[in-house]
Amino acid sequence: MLDFVQQLVSGVALGCVYGLIALGFVLVYKATEVVNFAQGDLMMLGGFFAFTFIGMMGLNYWIGFAGAVAAMALFGMLAERVVVRPILGYPQFSIIMATIGLGYFLRSIAGMIWGTDDLKIETPFSQGVLRIGSLVLAYDKLSVIAATMILCTLLYLFFNKTTLGTAMRASSENMLAAYYMGIPVKRVVSVVWAISAAVATCAGVLLAPITFIHSNVGLVLGLKAFPAAVLGGFGSIPGAVVGGVLIGVIESMAGFYLPEGWKDVAPYVVLLAVLLLKPEGLFGHHVRKKV
């Protein structure tokens, strides 16, 4: 039973990271109907920025964390302006290839600047553990879960209680109608990319105590986060987080209880099973088209 609880907590913590990356996929897709396949690489770059501020410059953890989030928010706006906006309106394939190319570019740049070695960020939660009887839970994993809950609450309040959040929701529902109603759609889209990059950075920094940061970590985790977004229902913000947690828990349990090799396969088996029964995802809205 203790092993089960520890694996569950580990799976939920890792799933929260998947969920935050998936959340970035969903935010950009809802605002622009663009699938940003560089989302995982934005997380990687944010992790390297945090390592630079905290590990190399010696800044306080929280100051370095905030600095990395702010820097990546600006980078997200720049990426939208330079890479995506000039080709909006072109076939989706062109935009997808542009984001894939952006991901390759970011991985190459990260390798040239920070090298290819695995790096780790020391955090206030790296060493401690919580003991409940015979149960031992690491603070680093509990901190990821708590931070994800706080971040999701802040995003919910932002999207539902602020004027800018309302403008974003209006733009995601109908961009043309929002434009005619006087909403600055281009500015809204830039802010969405900024938020998406900032959320990805939070995922990268929170991941640092659990695993190492390297130039390909974004590609690896992005391939897990995208199915999480699909599982939750692409376009559903709560679904992205729930899908990520489910993928993380399934992966953790499969790695512990099933034979070697099932850890990476089991989440996709479950994803296929869910999509066969509910093609729109767990939180998606089903739209039946007449033939």
Secondary structure, 3 states (H helix, E strand, C coil): CHHHHHHHHHHHHHHHHHHHHHHHHHHHHHHHCCCCCCHHHHHHHHHHHHHHHHHHCCCCHHHHHHHHHHHHHHHHHHHHHHHHHHHCCCCHHHHHHHHHHHHHHHHHHHHHHHCCCCECCCCCCCCCEEEECCEEEEHHHHHHHHHHHHHHHHHHHHHHHCHHHHHHHHHHHCHHHHHHCCCCHHHHHHHHHHHHHHHHHHHHHHHCCCCCECCCHHHHHHHHHHHHHHHHCCCCHHHHHHHHHHHHHHHHHHHHHCCCCHHHHHHHHHHHHHHHHCCCCCCCCCCCCCC
